[in-house]
């Protein structure tokens, strides 16, 4: 069991380090999301007519910020665990070093007392027979080898102690930096929550105005849904070819593995939502995702297919519908379009560039299976 303990401790260290690496990747993703939201709020400051949009962006940023703080807590906890293990290992090494040094001193004292080579010769020559002489020679040889081996072991242990101390110091530095970063994130979180409350108060003061904007938004969504339904039904009526059947199966097989159409942050998910302030006010049903992104970002096809329509829709600017056998993907709020109806596109091909509409730089993305809208997040990786 004692032999297994160092192995188990080593495995724990490896697992902890692996978790820390994954956490670091997640932390980078959260920081990137916050940067995108910060950039959008900064670029659109003074341009956003709808305080509801600003509130939505700010609350999304608060969510990412809280996740980032939780991530820092998890990393600090993992590093604290590693520090405890390092201290335990250092204690073991120091005890070993003390024991080795003590034994080495005994060996040196013994050798010193018998340092006269004549004593060694007399010890060998006084052997009763050859066998005893060989045994005595082997003993003396082993004593010399033992001294050398003990000295080497002491030196190696000293080196390992220094290495462990250096690693421990680095871990302590990392933990200290993480704690400072966490304090900074908490301060920024408080600032974001204050901004959020100001927006809520603003919305409460002018309820009539935002109800009017909501009514206009509902009309835009209804127009969008009607247009998409019309295009999907029209495309679905066309005779299916063998190529369509093959593409249909390929698309279906890639559920959960499709690339994102743009690098950004989902600020509104698929489905039914309620107003962030007036909780009993139902917002228009979202048939897709709203993805906030950087200004002028490239919008890319998520799979091979054929462009069936390029249309203009009020409130959504230019939109592109791509057919993938029996599936459809829909890309809206584009400032410019690089493709035309009837054109075949490949996965990752740029369809156009995102637009900034009423202060929002975002892609509206939908995925349909036949005549039914599906949650795109279940299909994207």
C-alpha positions as a LaTeX table, in Angstrom:
\begin{tabular}{lrrr}
\hline
Residue & $x$ (\AA) & $y$ (\AA) & $z$ (\AA) \\
\hline
Unk1 & 0.00 & 0.00 & 0.00 \\
Unk2 & 2.90 & 2.36 & 0.84 \\
Unk3 & 4.39 & 1.76 & $-2.60$ \\
Unk4 & 1.05 & 2.58 & $-4.24$ \\
Unk5 & 0.64 & 5.90 & $-2.38$ \\
Unk6 & 3.23 & 7.91 & $-4.41$ \\
Unk7 & 1.73 & 6.53 & $-7.65$ \\
Unk8 & $-1.79$ & 7.54 & $-6.61$ \\
Unk9 & $-0.57$ & 11.00 & $-5.59$ \\
Unk10 & 1.13 & 11.35 & $-8.97$ \\
Unk11 & $-2.06$ & 10.39 & $-10.79$ \\
Unk12 & $-4.02$ & 12.95 & $-8.75$ \\
Unk13 & $-1.49$ & 15.62 & $-9.73$ \\
Unk14 & $-1.84$ & 14.74 & $-13.42$ \\
Unk15 & $-5.65$ & 14.82 & $-13.22$ \\
Unk16 & $-5.63$ & 18.16 & $-11.38$ \\
Unk17 & $-3.25$ & 19.68 & $-13.92$ \\
Unk18 & $-5.46$ & 18.41 & $-16.77$ \\
Unk19 & $-8.52$ & 20.04 & $-15.18$ \\
Unk20 & $-6.61$ & 23.29 & $-14.71$ \\
Unk21 & $-5.72$ & 23.28 & $-18.42$ \\
Unk22 & $-9.36$ & 22.74 & $-19.45$ \\
Unk23 & $-10.47$ & 25.47 & $-17.07$ \\
Unk24 & $-7.95$ & 27.78 & $-18.65$ \\
Unk25 & $-9.46$ & 27.13 & $-22.09$ \\
Unk26 & $-12.93$ & 27.84 & $-20.74$ \\
Unk27 & $-11.66$ & 31.00 & $-19.08$ \\
Unk28 & $-10.28$ & 32.23 & $-22.41$ \\
Unk29 & $-13.65$ & 31.57 & $-24.06$ \\
Unk30 & $-15.51$ & 33.53 & $-21.36$ \\
Unk31 & $-13.03$ & 36.41 & $-21.61$ \\
Unk32 & $-13.53$ & 36.48 & $-25.39$ \\
Unk33 & $-17.33$ & 36.59 & $-24.94$ \\
Unk34 & $-17.05$ & 39.49 & $-22.50$ \\
Unk35 & $-14.71$ & 41.33 & $-24.89$ \\
Unk36 & $-17.24$ & 40.97 & $-27.73$ \\
Unk37 & $-20.09$ & 42.25 & $-25.55$ \\
Unk38 & $-17.95$ & 45.11 & $-24.20$ \\
Unk39 & $-16.97$ & 46.08 & $-27.73$ \\
Unk40 & $-20.58$ & 46.04 & $-28.91$ \\
Unk41 & $-21.81$ & 48.12 & $-25.97$ \\
Unk42 & $-18.94$ & 50.59 & $-26.48$ \\
Unk43 & $-19.39$ & 50.88 & $-30.26$ \\
Unk44 & $-23.13$ & 51.31 & $-29.93$ \\
Unk45 & $-23.08$ & 53.72 & $-26.96$ \\
Unk46 & $-25.48$ & 56.53 & $-27.77$ \\
Unk47 & $-26.76$ & 54.69 & $-30.86$ \\
Unk48 & $-28.94$ & 52.10 & $-29.19$ \\
Unk49 & $-32.49$ & 53.40 & $-29.36$ \\
Unk50 & $-33.87$ & 50.43 & $-27.51$ \\
Unk51 & $-32.71$ & 50.25 & $-23.88$ \\
Unk52 & $-34.01$ & 46.66 & $-23.87$ \\
Unk53 & $-31.16$ & 45.72 & $-26.24$ \\
Unk54 & $-28.55$ & 47.33 & $-23.98$ \\
Unk55 & $-30.06$ & 45.55 & $-20.97$ \\
Unk56 & $-29.96$ & 42.22 & $-22.81$ \\
Unk57 & $-26.28$ & 42.68 & $-23.71$ \\
Unk58 & $-25.38$ & 43.82 & $-20.19$ \\
Unk59 & $-27.17$ & 40.90 & $-18.54$ \\
Unk60 & $-25.49$ & 38.45 & $-20.88$ \\
Unk61 & $-22.15$ & 40.01 & $-19.92$ \\
Unk62 & $-23.04$ & 39.66 & $-16.22$ \\
Unk63 & $-23.74$ & 35.95 & $-16.79$ \\
Unk64 & $-20.37$ & 35.47 & $-18.50$ \\
Unk65 & $-18.64$ & 37.50 & $-15.79$ \\
Unk66 & $-20.15$ & 35.33 & $-13.03$ \\
Unk67 & $-19.00$ & 32.21 & $-14.87$ \\
Unk68 & $-15.52$ & 33.72 & $-15.13$ \\
Unk69 & $-15.43$ & 34.39 & $-11.37$ \\
Unk70 & $-16.60$ & 30.82 & $-10.70$ \\
Unk71 & $-13.87$ & 29.61 & $-13.07$ \\
Unk72 & $-11.25$ & 31.57 & $-11.11$ \\
Unk73 & $-12.56$ & 30.04 & $-7.86$ \\
Unk74 & $-12.21$ & 26.54 & $-9.34$ \\
Unk75 & $-8.67$ & 27.26 & $-10.56$ \\
Unk76 & $-7.63$ & 28.73 & $-7.20$ \\
Unk77 & $-9.05$ & 25.66 & $-5.44$ \\
Unk78 & $-7.16$ & 23.33 & $-7.82$ \\
Unk79 & $-3.88$ & 25.21 & $-7.31$ \\
Unk80 & $-4.38$ & 25.23 & $-3.52$ \\
Unk81 & $-4.74$ & 21.44 & $-3.74$ \\
Unk82 & $-1.51$ & 21.21 & $-5.73$ \\
Unk83 & 0.27 & 23.42 & $-3.17$ \\
Unk84 & $-0.84$ & 21.07 & $-0.35$ \\
Unk85 & 0.48 & 18.08 & $-2.32$ \\
Unk86 & 3.77 & 19.88 & $-3.01$ \\
Unk87 & 4.20 & 20.68 & 0.70 \\
Unk88 & 3.51 & 17.04 & 1.56 \\
Unk89 & 6.07 & 15.90 & $-1.02$ \\
Unk90 & 8.63 & 18.42 & 0.26 \\
Unk91 & 8.16 & 17.16 & 3.84 \\
Unk92 & 8.77 & 13.60 & 2.66 \\
Unk93 & 11.89 & 14.61 & 0.72 \\
Unk94 & 13.28 & 16.58 & 3.67 \\
Unk95 & 12.76 & 13.60 & 5.99 \\
Unk96 & 14.48 & 11.36 & 3.45 \\
Unk97 & 17.33 & 13.85 & 3.13 \\
Unk98 & 17.78 & 13.91 & 6.92 \\
Unk99 & 17.85 & 10.10 & 7.14 \\
Unk100 & 20.31 & 9.80 & 4.24 \\
Unk101 & 22.59 & 12.44 & 5.75 \\
Unk102 & 22.52 & 10.70 & 9.14 \\
Unk103 & 23.42 & 7.30 & 7.62 \\
Unk104 & 26.11 & 8.88 & 5.48 \\
Unk105 & 27.72 & 10.49 & 8.52 \\
Unk106 & 27.85 & 7.08 & 10.25 \\
Unk107 & 29.50 & 5.50 & 7.21 \\
Unk108 & 32.05 & 8.31 & 6.98 \\
Unk109 & 32.92 & 8.05 & 10.68 \\
Unk110 & 33.40 & 4.28 & 10.33 \\
Unk111 & 35.62 & 4.71 & 7.29 \\
Unk112 & 37.59 & 7.49 & 9.02 \\
Unk113 & 38.30 & 5.34 & 12.09 \\
Unk114 & 39.67 & 2.62 & 9.81 \\
Unk115 & 41.35 & 4.95 & 7.32 \\
Unk116 & 44.82 & 3.29 & 7.63 \\
Unk117 & 45.12 & 0.99 & 4.57 \\
Unk118 & 47.30 & $-1.42$ & 6.61 \\
Unk119 & 44.29 & $-2.22$ & 8.77 \\
Unk120 & 42.34 & $-3.21$ & 5.65 \\
Unk121 & 45.19 & $-5.39$ & 4.40 \\
Unk122 & 45.56 & $-7.09$ & 7.79 \\
Unk123 & 41.79 & $-7.62$ & 7.85 \\
Unk124 & 41.98 & $-9.43$ & 4.51 \\
Unk125 & 45.19 & $-11.37$ & 5.25 \\
Unk126 & 43.87 & $-12.65$ & 8.58 \\
Unk127 & 41.12 & $-14.56$ & 6.78 \\
Unk128 & 40.98 & $-18.26$ & 7.67 \\
Unk129 & 40.57 & $-19.30$ & 4.04 \\
Unk130 & 40.04 & $-17.95$ & 0.55 \\
Unk131 & 36.26 & $-17.98$ & 0.86 \\
Unk132 & 36.35 & $-15.82$ & 3.98 \\
Unk133 & 38.85 & $-13.52$ & 2.31 \\
Unk134 & 36.60 & $-13.03$ & $-0.67$ \\
Unk135 & 33.67 & $-12.27$ & 1.61 \\
Unk136 & 35.73 & $-9.66$ & 3.50 \\
Unk137 & 36.89 & $-8.12$ & 0.23 \\
Unk138 & 33.31 & $-7.95$ & $-0.99$ \\
Unk139 & 32.28 & $-6.26$ & 2.30 \\
Unk140 & 34.98 & $-3.61$ & 1.98 \\
Unk141 & 34.13 & $-3.02$ & $-1.67$ \\
Unk142 & 30.41 & $-2.69$ & $-0.83$ \\
Unk143 & 31.23 & $-0.22$ & 1.94 \\
Unk144 & 33.08 & 2.00 & $-0.54$ \\
Unk145 & 30.29 & 1.66 & $-3.10$ \\
Unk146 & 27.73 & 2.40 & $-0.39$ \\
Unk147 & 29.50 & 5.62 & 0.49 \\
Unk148 & 29.50 & 6.72 & $-3.15$ \\
Unk149 & 25.88 & 5.69 & $-3.71$ \\
Unk150 & 24.78 & 7.42 & $-0.49$ \\
Unk151 & 26.55 & 10.62 & $-1.54$ \\
Unk152 & 24.89 & 10.51 & $-4.98$ \\
Unk153 & 21.45 & 9.86 & $-3.41$ \\
Unk154 & 21.90 & 12.82 & $-1.06$ \\
Unk155 & 22.87 & 15.06 & $-3.97$ \\
Unk156 & 19.87 & 13.91 & $-6.04$ \\
Unk157 & 17.48 & 14.44 & $-3.13$ \\
Unk158 & 18.88 & 17.94 & $-2.60$ \\
Unk159 & 18.26 & 18.68 & $-6.30$ \\
Unk160 & 14.68 & 17.37 & $-6.11$ \\
Unk161 & 13.99 & 19.51 & $-3.03$ \\
Unk162 & 15.17 & 22.62 & $-4.90$ \\
Unk163 & 13.02 & 21.71 & $-7.93$ \\
Unk164 & 9.95 & 21.13 & $-5.77$ \\
Unk165 & 10.54 & 24.42 & $-3.94$ \\
Unk166 & 10.74 & 26.29 & $-7.28$ \\
Unk167 & 7.53 & 24.64 & $-8.51$ \\
Unk168 & 5.82 & 25.43 & $-5.20$ \\
Unk169 & 6.84 & 29.07 & $-5.49$ \\
Unk170 & 5.43 & 29.23 & $-9.03$ \\
Unk171 & 2.14 & 27.71 & $-7.86$ \\
Unk172 & 1.92 & 30.29 & $-5.08$ \\
Unk173 & 2.59 & 33.08 & $-7.59$ \\
Unk174 & $-0.11$ & 31.71 & $-9.93$ \\
Unk175 & $-2.60$ & 31.50 & $-7.06$ \\
Unk176 & $-1.80$ & 35.06 & $-6.00$ \\
Unk177 & $-2.29$ & 36.39 & $-9.54$ \\
Unk178 & $-5.58$ & 34.50 & $-9.87$ \\
Unk179 & $-6.84$ & 35.97 & $-6.61$ \\
Unk180 & $-5.98$ & 39.49 & $-7.80$ \\
Unk181 & $-7.74$ & 38.80 & $-11.10$ \\
Unk182 & $-10.78$ & 37.49 & $-9.23$ \\
Unk183 & $-11.02$ & 40.66 & $-7.11$ \\
Unk184 & $-10.88$ & 42.72 & $-10.32$ \\
Unk185 & $-13.60$ & 40.60 & $-11.95$ \\
Unk186 & $-15.85$ & 41.00 & $-8.90$ \\
Unk187 & $-15.44$ & 44.78 & $-9.07$ \\
Unk188 & $-16.33$ & 44.78 & $-12.78$ \\
Unk189 & $-19.28$ & 42.51 & $-12.00$ \\
Unk190 & $-20.58$ & 45.06 & $-9.50$ \\
Unk191 & $-20.22$ & 47.82 & $-12.12$ \\
Unk192 & $-22.12$ & 45.73 & $-14.69$ \\
Unk193 & $-24.93$ & 45.02 & $-12.21$ \\
Unk194 & $-25.17$ & 48.75 & $-11.46$ \\
Unk195 & $-25.46$ & 49.51 & $-15.21$ \\
Unk196 & $-28.11$ & 46.81 & $-15.51$ \\
Unk197 & $-30.19$ & 48.35 & $-12.72$ \\
Unk198 & $-29.95$ & 51.80 & $-14.35$ \\
Unk199 & $-31.30$ & 50.34 & $-17.60$ \\
Unk200 & $-34.12$ & 48.62 & $-15.73$ \\
Unk201 & $-35.08$ & 51.92 & $-14.10$ \\
Unk202 & $-34.98$ & 53.61 & $-17.51$ \\
Unk203 & $-37.29$ & 50.99 & $-18.98$ \\
Unk204 & $-39.74$ & 51.32 & $-16.08$ \\
Unk205 & $-39.97$ & 55.09 & $-16.55$ \\
Unk206 & $-41.06$ & 54.92 & $-20.19$ \\
Unk207 & $-43.26$ & 51.84 & $-20.41$ \\
Unk208 & $-45.46$ & 53.25 & $-23.19$ \\
Unk209 & $-42.48$ & 53.89 & $-25.47$ \\
Unk210 & $-41.09$ & 50.38 & $-25.06$ \\
Unk211 & $-44.48$ & 48.79 & $-25.56$ \\
Unk212 & $-44.67$ & 50.64 & $-28.87$ \\
Unk213 & $-41.19$ & 49.38 & $-29.84$ \\
Unk214 & $-42.20$ & 45.85 & $-28.81$ \\
Unk215 & $-45.26$ & 46.02 & $-31.06$ \\
Unk216 & $-43.05$ & 47.09 & $-33.98$ \\
Unk217 & $-40.64$ & 44.24 & $-33.18$ \\
Unk218 & $-43.49$ & 41.72 & $-33.21$ \\
Unk219 & $-44.53$ & 42.90 & $-36.68$ \\
Unk220 & $-40.95$ & 42.47 & $-37.94$ \\
Unk221 & $-40.73$ & 38.95 & $-36.51$ \\
Unk222 & $-44.09$ & 38.02 & $-38.02$ \\
Unk223 & $-42.94$ & 39.30 & $-41.41$ \\
Unk224 & $-39.70$ & 37.33 & $-41.08$ \\
Unk225 & $-41.48$ & 34.11 & $-40.11$ \\
Unk226 & $-43.97$ & 34.47 & $-42.96$ \\
Unk227 & $-41.15$ & 35.02 & $-45.46$ \\
Unk228 & $-39.10$ & 32.06 & $-44.22$ \\
Unk229 & $-42.15$ & 29.78 & $-44.23$ \\
Unk230 & $-42.93$ & 30.83 & $-47.77$ \\
Unk231 & $-39.35$ & 30.20 & $-48.99$ \\
Unk232 & $-39.04$ & 26.85 & $-47.19$ \\
Unk233 & $-42.39$ & 25.57 & $-48.52$ \\
Unk234 & $-41.49$ & 26.66 & $-52.05$ \\
Unk235 & $-38.11$ & 24.90 & $-51.92$ \\
Unk236 & $-39.59$ & 21.78 & $-50.28$ \\
Unk237 & $-42.06$ & 21.35 & $-53.16$ \\
Unk238 & $-39.30$ & 20.82 & $-55.68$ \\
Unk239 & $-38.65$ & 17.17 & $-56.70$ \\
Unk240 & $-36.01$ & 15.46 & $-54.56$ \\
Unk241 & $-32.93$ & 14.15 & $-56.37$ \\
Unk242 & $-30.45$ & 11.48 & $-55.34$ \\
Unk243 & $-28.00$ & 14.26 & $-54.46$ \\
Unk244 & $-30.62$ & 15.83 & $-52.18$ \\
Unk245 & $-31.17$ & 12.53 & $-50.40$ \\
Unk246 & $-27.42$ & 12.08 & $-49.87$ \\
Unk247 & $-26.98$ & 15.65 & $-48.60$ \\
Unk248 & $-29.97$ & 15.20 & $-46.31$ \\
Unk249 & $-28.37$ & 12.17 & $-44.64$ \\
Unk250 & $-24.97$ & 13.87 & $-44.36$ \\
Unk251 & $-26.48$ & 16.95 & $-42.74$ \\
Unk252 & $-28.48$ & 14.84 & $-40.29$ \\
Unk253 & $-25.38$ & 12.78 & $-39.40$ \\
Unk254 & $-23.55$ & 15.98 & $-38.44$ \\
Unk255 & $-25.99$ & 17.04 & $-35.74$ \\
Unk256 & $-24.00$ & 18.56 & $-32.89$ \\
Unk257 & $-20.91$ & 18.92 & $-35.10$ \\
Unk258 & $-21.78$ & 21.79 & $-37.43$ \\
Unk259 & $-19.45$ & 24.81 & $-37.26$ \\
Unk260 & $-20.81$ & 28.11 & $-35.96$ \\
Unk261 & $-21.73$ & 30.58 & $-38.70$ \\
Unk262 & $-19.84$ & 33.37 & $-36.87$ \\
Unk263 & $-17.64$ & 33.79 & $-33.80$ \\
Unk264 & $-19.73$ & 35.54 & $-31.19$ \\
Unk265 & $-22.05$ & 35.30 & $-28.19$ \\
Unk266 & $-25.62$ & 34.00 & $-28.18$ \\
Unk267 & $-27.65$ & 36.88 & $-26.74$ \\
Unk268 & $-31.06$ & 35.36 & $-27.44$ \\
Unk269 & $-31.73$ & 31.63 & $-27.59$ \\
Unk270 & $-34.30$ & 29.60 & $-29.50$ \\
Unk271 & $-37.90$ & 29.58 & $-28.23$ \\
Unk272 & $-40.25$ & 31.65 & $-26.11$ \\
Unk273 & $-38.98$ & 34.55 & $-24.00$ \\
Unk274 & $-40.42$ & 37.19 & $-21.71$ \\
Unk275 & $-39.52$ & 40.84 & $-21.35$ \\
Unk276 & $-36.54$ & 41.23 & $-18.96$ \\
Unk277 & $-38.37$ & 43.90 & $-16.92$ \\
Unk278 & $-42.10$ & 43.31 & $-17.51$ \\
Unk279 & $-42.09$ & 39.62 & $-16.70$ \\
Unk280 & $-45.67$ & 39.01 & $-17.87$ \\
Unk281 & $-45.02$ & 40.45 & $-21.36$ \\
Unk282 & $-44.27$ & 37.65 & $-23.83$ \\
Unk283 & $-41.68$ & 38.44 & $-26.51$ \\
Unk284 & $-42.02$ & 37.16 & $-30.10$ \\
Unk285 & $-41.09$ & 33.48 & $-30.43$ \\
Unk286 & $-37.51$ & 33.15 & $-31.68$ \\
Unk287 & $-37.20$ & 30.51 & $-34.41$ \\
Unk288 & $-33.41$ & 30.69 & $-34.22$ \\
Unk289 & $-30.49$ & 32.32 & $-32.43$ \\
Unk290 & $-29.35$ & 35.93 & $-32.16$ \\
Unk291 & $-25.54$ & 35.93 & $-32.12$ \\
Unk292 & $-23.80$ & 39.18 & $-31.13$ \\
Unk293 & $-20.48$ & 39.54 & $-32.89$ \\
Unk294 & $-17.80$ & 42.02 & $-33.92$ \\
Unk295 & $-18.51$ & 44.69 & $-36.51$ \\
Unk296 & $-18.21$ & 43.54 & $-40.15$ \\
Unk297 & $-17.69$ & 39.86 & $-39.18$ \\
Unk298 & $-17.78$ & 37.26 & $-41.96$ \\
Unk299 & $-20.87$ & 35.02 & $-41.97$ \\
Unk300 & $-20.13$ & 31.46 & $-43.11$ \\
Unk301 & $-22.19$ & 28.51 & $-44.36$ \\
Unk302 & $-22.44$ & 25.77 & $-41.75$ \\
Unk303 & $-22.66$ & 22.96 & $-44.35$ \\
Unk304 & $-22.53$ & 22.23 & $-48.09$ \\
Unk305 & $-25.69$ & 23.28 & $-49.90$ \\
Unk306 & $-27.39$ & 25.46 & $-52.47$ \\
Unk307 & $-28.46$ & 29.07 & $-52.02$ \\
Unk308 & $-32.19$ & 29.13 & $-52.76$ \\
Unk309 & $-33.02$ & 32.74 & $-51.87$ \\
Unk310 & $-31.40$ & 36.10 & $-51.17$ \\
Unk311 & $-34.04$ & 38.55 & $-49.87$ \\
Unk312 & $-34.50$ & 41.86 & $-48.08$ \\
Unk313 & $-36.71$ & 41.79 & $-44.97$ \\
Unk314 & $-37.58$ & 44.94 & $-42.93$ \\
Unk315 & $-35.62$ & 45.00 & $-39.67$ \\
Unk316 & $-33.42$ & 42.12 & $-40.80$ \\
Unk317 & $-31.81$ & 43.66 & $-43.90$ \\
Unk318 & $-30.37$ & 41.08 & $-46.34$ \\
Unk319 & $-31.05$ & 37.40 & $-45.67$ \\
Unk320 & $-29.70$ & 34.21 & $-47.27$ \\
Unk321 & $-31.50$ & 30.83 & $-47.30$ \\
Unk322 & $-29.33$ & 27.76 & $-47.99$ \\
Unk323 & $-30.83$ & 24.33 & $-48.67$ \\
Unk324 & $-29.08$ & 21.11 & $-47.54$ \\
Unk325 & $-31.28$ & 18.35 & $-48.93$ \\
Unk326 & $-34.34$ & 18.40 & $-46.66$ \\
Unk327 & $-32.73$ & 20.89 & $-44.25$ \\
Unk328 & $-32.41$ & 24.68 & $-44.48$ \\
Unk329 & $-30.20$ & 27.25 & $-42.79$ \\
Unk330 & $-31.14$ & 30.91 & $-42.72$ \\
Unk331 & $-28.73$ & 33.83 & $-42.21$ \\
Unk332 & $-30.14$ & 37.31 & $-41.53$ \\
Unk333 & $-29.00$ & 40.87 & $-40.76$ \\
Unk334 & $-26.29$ & 40.96 & $-43.42$ \\
Unk335 & $-24.84$ & 44.24 & $-44.68$ \\
Unk336 & $-23.45$ & 42.63 & $-47.83$ \\
Unk337 & $-23.96$ & 39.28 & $-49.59$ \\
Unk338 & $-21.34$ & 37.36 & $-51.59$ \\
Unk339 & $-23.65$ & 34.73 & $-53.08$ \\
Unk340 & $-26.72$ & 34.53 & $-55.31$ \\
Unk341 & $-29.73$ & 32.22 & $-55.70$ \\
Unk342 & $-28.85$ & 28.89 & $-57.33$ \\
Unk343 & $-25.20$ & 29.04 & $-56.26$ \\
Unk344 & $-23.67$ & 25.99 & $-54.57$ \\
Unk345 & $-21.69$ & 26.71 & $-51.39$ \\
Unk346 & $-19.26$ & 24.71 & $-49.27$ \\
Unk347 & $-18.94$ & 24.44 & $-45.49$ \\
Unk348 & $-17.17$ & 27.53 & $-44.19$ \\
Unk349 & $-17.71$ & 29.57 & $-47.38$ \\
Unk350 & $-18.36$ & 33.26 & $-46.68$ \\
Unk351 & $-21.96$ & 34.19 & $-47.50$ \\
Unk352 & $-21.63$ & 37.85 & $-46.56$ \\
Unk353 & $-20.81$ & 40.34 & $-43.80$ \\
Unk354 & $-22.85$ & 41.14 & $-40.70$ \\
Unk355 & $-24.71$ & 44.45 & $-40.44$ \\
Unk356 & $-25.29$ & 46.84 & $-37.53$ \\
Unk357 & $-29.02$ & 47.56 & $-37.27$ \\
Unk358 & $-30.45$ & 50.02 & $-34.70$ \\
Unk359 & $-27.27$ & 49.70 & $-32.66$ \\
Unk360 & $-27.08$ & 45.88 & $-32.72$ \\
Unk361 & $-24.28$ & 44.00 & $-34.50$ \\
Unk362 & $-25.64$ & 40.50 & $-34.61$ \\
Unk363 & $-26.50$ & 37.58 & $-36.85$ \\
Unk364 & $-29.98$ & 36.07 & $-36.75$ \\
Unk365 & $-29.53$ & 32.38 & $-37.59$ \\
Unk366 & $-32.19$ & 29.70 & $-38.08$ \\
Unk367 & $-32.12$ & 25.98 & $-38.87$ \\
Unk368 & $-35.14$ & 24.18 & $-40.31$ \\
Unk369 & $-35.84$ & 20.47 & $-40.75$ \\
Unk370 & $-38.35$ & 20.46 & $-43.56$ \\
Unk371 & $-41.09$ & 22.90 & $-42.52$ \\
Unk372 & $-40.16$ & 22.83 & $-38.82$ \\
Unk373 & $-37.70$ & 25.20 & $-37.12$ \\
Unk374 & $-35.16$ & 23.48 & $-34.86$ \\
Unk375 & $-32.97$ & 24.75 & $-32.04$ \\
Unk376 & $-29.65$ & 25.51 & $-33.79$ \\
Unk377 & $-27.61$ & 25.13 & $-30.60$ \\
Unk378 & $-28.36$ & 21.39 & $-30.64$ \\
Unk379 & $-26.80$ & 21.16 & $-34.10$ \\
Unk380 & $-23.74$ & 23.38 & $-33.68$ \\
Unk381 & $-20.54$ & 22.22 & $-31.99$ \\
\hline
\end{tabular}
